[in-house]
Amino acid sequence: MDQLDDAIAVVDAADQFCFVNQSFAELHHAEVADFEGKLLSDLRCAPMAQNGQVRHRMGDGSEKLLVLHSQPFAMGDEGAAGRLLRAREAVSSCKAANSEALFVLLACLPDVVIGLDASFNYRYVSSVSRLVCGYDAEELIGRDSLEYVVSADREKVRAAYRCALDKGSPIGVEFRRLRKDGSDFPVESYGRPAPDSLRAEGIALICVVRDTTRRTETEIALRESEYRYRLLAEHATDMIALASSDLRYEYVSPACSRLLGYAAEELVGCPVSQFVHPEDWVHIEKSRDELKVEEPRAFTYRRKKKDGSWIWLESNVRRYAEPGATEAQGYVVVARDATERVAREAALAERESLFRQIVENINGVFWLHDSQGLLYVNTAYERLWERSRESLYAKPGSFLEAVHPDDRGRVARRRYESSTDRAAYFDEEYRIVRKDGSIHWIWARCFPIQHGADAAWRIAGFAEDVTARRAAQVALRESEARYRLLAENATDLIGKVDTEGNILQLSPMLEGFSGYTAASLIGRSLYDFVYEPDRPLIRGAQAALQRGGRRPSARAEFRLRRKDGSLLWVEATGKLVTATSADDRGEVVIVVRDISRRKAAEEQIRAYNEDLESMVNERTVRIHELERQRMHSEHLAATSRMAAYIAHEINNPLAGVKNAFHLVRRAVPAEHKYSPYLGLIDQELERMEFIVRQMFALHRSDHECPRMILLHSVFEEVVTLLERKCRQSEVAIRTSLPAGRREIMLPEVYLRQILFNLLSNAVEASSAGGTIGLAADMHGDLLEIEVQDHGEGMTQEVEAHAFEPFYSTKSDECAGMGLGLAITRDLVSAMDGTITLETAPGRGCRFSIRIPLADANGS
């Protein structure tokens, strides 16, 4: 660059010199190093336009008039803004501009610089073209530049280039360009008309073409990412929300409408605490500082729905921070309905409490453990073992320390087998030695329990003191005669069978049990008399006896088939009592007890439990309904107090207006053309006064006495009052009244107010060109009135609140206090009448009123 004749310099966006060639330094009587860190304004003695003459301060302090040309261009890979400066003296002795130097400099840019003639043919292409689109500059010179634009964008590019040449203004256009391999890629082109020095060489337009593939791919990826995020957030069943650092909603997903009844725009900007139960908000506020970025924390709390009810929400909350931020900007909340889960947990806690009350009061030791250790043991352990439960929790096997040394090995072995084999049952009798040295016999049973195929496997056990029973058994063995005496006179059936189930001996109670004699059954199989579906129970008990070791026992409940074919529920306990050798399996003593009454009682208890559960559910529903009614009553009470306050504030200025009007009315002569309107104004003032009284009536009851009125006059005057409003809304009122001018006994002010409220609402609800129907009819001592409009109608939700005070769906232009229908209903009720509403979206509203007429005495 130092060998070029042109004085060339490059400045950045702040006009600080980035490059100066030797010619530029010599032109200013300075060295190249003198420009380092200097600004262009340090050399200029006068302001400069884009291109033109300017006085420059030379290195020796003198001033010189120079012609300075400036052209913007992109610097570096990032396309930073800069300017290329070319200077020469403003006298004929200056060096001539060397346009070739400009192209040498532009060829070093990362973007493709092109020069086009007036027909948009290539006259110059920078060497970077080979890297960007695959073409060498020589391949493009003289060719039509539009041939390398995809066909769909050619007219757009042609129009942009033509606009630059015709108007002489810079242009920018985005299009897709073709590579040498036939593929296309997105580019953006910025250009402006060439200076006169280049036009002599046939260049009419200078353009910079930049490859925007990466930027386009990034924008597409960003749009797709944002779309996926919105798709996920907008269709998630859980509510997703963003809250600011001061806990105000910034974003709420549409699931909020399904979950809480609020539209998203109703929550944005509102504080979160406004919708959380105060008792739960205290806990959330205390835990707020513990939240960390990207570490969610679960909260379960009560959340108010739009209808005023409360539901339980389970929310995961975490702080979030924008990329690169050092502090969190807000909170991310993902919430789902947990009402059913909370109810289930409450029910589970109640059942667990009931379970603990039961097991703590049974006469025996109950325990529960899994593969990890002991889960629970009741207090009976301390009474029976005379050891603390804490010692057993700390060391579950410590109960063996109290087992008699002769039995300890057997019990330890059977305990190990039952804990490792999920199908094994533990049923053992053994002795324990208490602290006072006394020996007690314990009967312990363990069995596996599992709720569901994938639920955790646990073992439940029960142990009871059977010392007395063991003593009885010893006594029984000592006296066979006494045994036979007991067996033959016992109410239970006692007998002996072998291990295959063949009957060996039966007590006389058999005949009372089954109708068979004992002698007729000896040698027959016990299975012949067991109800077929219950036989597996007997086989299971038999198998337990066979594998149970020394003197095992088994118990089963099953149905026994009698001789007459009927079924009898019995409980049978079997015990292996004799074994003379290793090959002899011994005999089993069985005791069969009639439990049909107990089964019937259990069935009755089950039925009672179902009835009790049904009653509890009904009571719960009733309690919820009473709570809803209480909340509604409190709302109405608050509404009435507000209405009374508003009425009190309006009443005083209204009285002043009324007094002033009476003074004005006296001053207007009866023949004045506006005199007829004075009566209407007076009636409206009375109606306003009546409205105030009605607002008081929401808090206290006042009554208007009935009097004789002309039905037609009241209807006509109300319609007259609404004429102006009808003309503005382009709505007509069609009346249908009974023939003749009827006199009726009713409170006139009440009737006027009812008609005015209903007709005014109908006019506001009707569209232009609509018609409102007003009909009245007499049926004996009953006045029936009907007001029908053909507006948009009401939804079921709006209809449910239509008669509530201060509830209104009208737009801002015609919005009122929402008292019209509430006052109308109260006035109809005050006259012992009824009002009904029939409506549907798109079908308008029909109000039907039935009012009993008062008699001549006003009752």
Disulfide bonds with the S-S distance in Angstrom:
none
